[in-house]
Amino acid sequence: MISLKGRITEKGELDLELPAGLPPGEARITIEIPIEPGWTPAELDRALEVVPLTGAEIVRGGFTGSWADQGISDGEDWVRERRHRRREERRGK
C-alpha cells in the first residue's frame, strides 16, 4: 500500500504526483478528508453567550416598530384577528 497526499481541485479533480516506477493498471483510491478541529468548550461558551440589551439600547438601536412596514400597528389586535381567521378556516367558512 502506498499513501500519497493530494488535493481536490475546484473542478472536482484529484491532483497528486505519483512516485516513479508504478506499474500501469487499475488502482483502488481511498480519499480521507481531514476533519477541521472542533470548537473548544470555551469558544462555544463565548459564541453562545447572550448579552441582553436594555430598553434604552433597544430603542436607540431602532429595534422597535418592526411590524409597522407590514401594516401591523397593534400586535395584540393582529394576533386576535389571526386566531379568529384560523378558527373560521377550520370550520370551513
N, C-alpha and C positions, 0 to 999 in steps of 0.2 A: 504494500500500500504506500502511496506517495501523497503527502499533504502539501498543497500549494495554496498560496494566498492569491486571491483575485479580487476583481471589483465588478459589480454590476453597473453598467452604464445607464445613462438616462434613456437610451433607446432600448433598454432591456436586454442588452448583450452582455455576455460574460467575457471580461477582459483579463487575461492572465498569460504568463510566459511559461511554456513547458520546458522542462530540462532536456538537454540534448540527449539523443540516443534512445528515445522511447520508440518502441515498435509501432507501426501503423495498425489500426484496428479499433474495435469498439472499446469504450471505457465507461465505467459507471461513475457518475459525478454526484457527489453529495454536497449540498450547499448548506453551510452553517452561518447564520447571520448573527453577529454579536449582539447581545442584548444590552441596551443602554442601561447604565446604572440607575437604580431607582432613587426615589426621594428618601432622605433620612427622616426620621420622626420629627426632628427639629424643623426641617424645611417644610414638612406637611403642616406642622402647627402654625408656622408663620404664614403659609399660603392660605390656610383656612381660618385665620384669625378674623373675627368680626369686630370692627370698631364702630359702635353706633354713633350716629350723628345727633346733635342736639336739635331741638326745634328751630332755633335760630339758624343753624347751619343748613337745615333742610330748606328753609325759606330763602336764605341767601344763595343757595345753590340752584334755585329755580325748580325744585322738585315738587312743587305744588301745582294743582290745576292741570294735571297731565291729561285728564279726560275731556277738558273743555274743547279741544280741537275735534272731538268726536260728537259734539252736541250734547254732552252729559254735564249738566250743571249741578245736579244733586245725586250723589251716589246712592243714597237710601231710596230715593224715588226710582232710580234706574233699576235697582235690584228688585224692588217690589213689582215693577212693570214686567221684568223678565220672568219672575216667578208666575205671575198671572198668565203671561203668554204660554209658558210651558204647560201649565195646568190645562189651559184651553186646548193646546195641541194634543195632549194625552187623551182628552175627552173626545177628540175628533172634530172639534169646531173650528 
